[in-house]
């Protein structure tokens, strides 16, 4: 997982920190000790509670699925818009031009 500053955290590191939090260690103390912003640790703690069913919210798997579905919807909308434009273009090409009358 990447933090907002672009730093990547190992899943094993994250799990170890969560174990320490569950054992009763202070989040702020762990944040100073491991040089991770305390808000990041609180977020990890909250998400772990949601994943365990102890708190309301979207689980990690549900968030991943939602993100995937949003990307898919975006692609489908783009494809639909392209097809609409193509259909309009082909419909315009299929209409014969009106014949000119000759009054002579």
C-alpha positions in Angstrom: 0.0 0.0 0.0 1.2 3.5 -0.8 0.8 6.4 1.5 -0.1 9.9 0.3 3.6 10.9 0.2 4.3 8.0 -2.1 6.0 5.8 0.4 5.1 2.1 0.0 4.5 -0.1 3.1 4.9 -3.8 3.1 1.8 -5.7 3.9 3.8 -7.6 6.5 4.9 -4.3 8.1 1.3 -3.1 8.2 0.2 -6.3 9.8 2.9 -6.2 12.4 1.9 -2.6 13.3 -1.7 -3.7 13.6 -0.7 -6.5 15.9 1.1 -4.0 18.1 -1.9 -1.8 18.2 -4.2 -4.7 19.1 -1.8 -5.6 21.9 -2.5 -2.2 23.4 0.4 -0.1 22.3 -0.2 3.6 21.7 -0.8 4.6 18.0 1.1 7.8 18.5 4.1 6.0 20.1 4.2 3.5 17.3 4.0 6.4 14.7 7.0 8.1 16.2 8.9 4.8 16.6 8.3 3.6 13.1 8.2 7.0 11.4 4.7 6.6 10.0 2.2 9.4 10.3 -0.2 8.7 13.1 -3.2 9.3 10.9 -2.0 6.5 8.6 -2.0 4.1 11.5 -5.4 5.2 12.6 -6.7 4.6 9.1 -5.1 1.1 9.1 -6.6 0.4 12.4 -10.1 1.5 11.3 -9.9 -0.4 8.0 -8.8 -3.6 9.9 -11.9 -3.2 12.2 -14.1 -2.9 9.1 -12.5 -5.9 7.4 -13.0 -7.9 10.6 -16.7 -7.0 10.7 -16.3 -5.0 13.9 -17.1 -1.6 12.4 -19.5 -0.5 9.6 -18.1 0.4 6.2 -16.7 -1.0 3.0 -14.2 -3.8 3.4 -10.9 -3.7 1.5 -12.2 -6.2 -1.0 -15.4 -4.2 -1.5 -13.3 -1.1 -2.1 -11.2 -2.9 -4.7 -14.3 -4.2 -6.5 -16.0 -0.8 -6.4 -12.9 0.8 -7.9 -12.7 -1.9 -10.6 -16.4 -1.4 -11.5 -16.0 2.4 -11.7 -13.2 2.0 -14.2 -15.3 -0.5 -16.2 -18.2 1.9 -16.2 -16.0 4.7 -17.5 -14.7 2.6 -20.3 -18.2 1.5 -21.2 -19.4 5.1 -21.3 -16.6 6.1 -23.6 -17.3 3.1 -25.9 -21.0 4.0 -25.9 -20.2 7.7 -26.9 -18.0 6.5 -29.7 -20.7 4.2 -31.0 -23.3 7.0 -30.8 -21.1 9.3 -32.9 -20.4 6.5 -35.4 -24.1 5.7 -35.7 -24.9 9.4 -36.3 -22.2 9.7 -38.9 -23.3 6.5 -40.8 -26.9 7.6 -40.6 -26.0 10.9 -42.2 -24.0 9.2 -44.9 -27.0 6.8 -45.7 -29.4 9.7 -46.4 -29.4 10.4 -50.1 -28.8 13.9 -51.2 -32.0 15.6 -52.7 -32.1 15.6 -56.4 -31.9 18.9 -58.2 -34.8 19.8 -60.4 -34.2 21.0 -63.8 -36.9 23.6 -64.9 -35.5 24.1 -68.3 
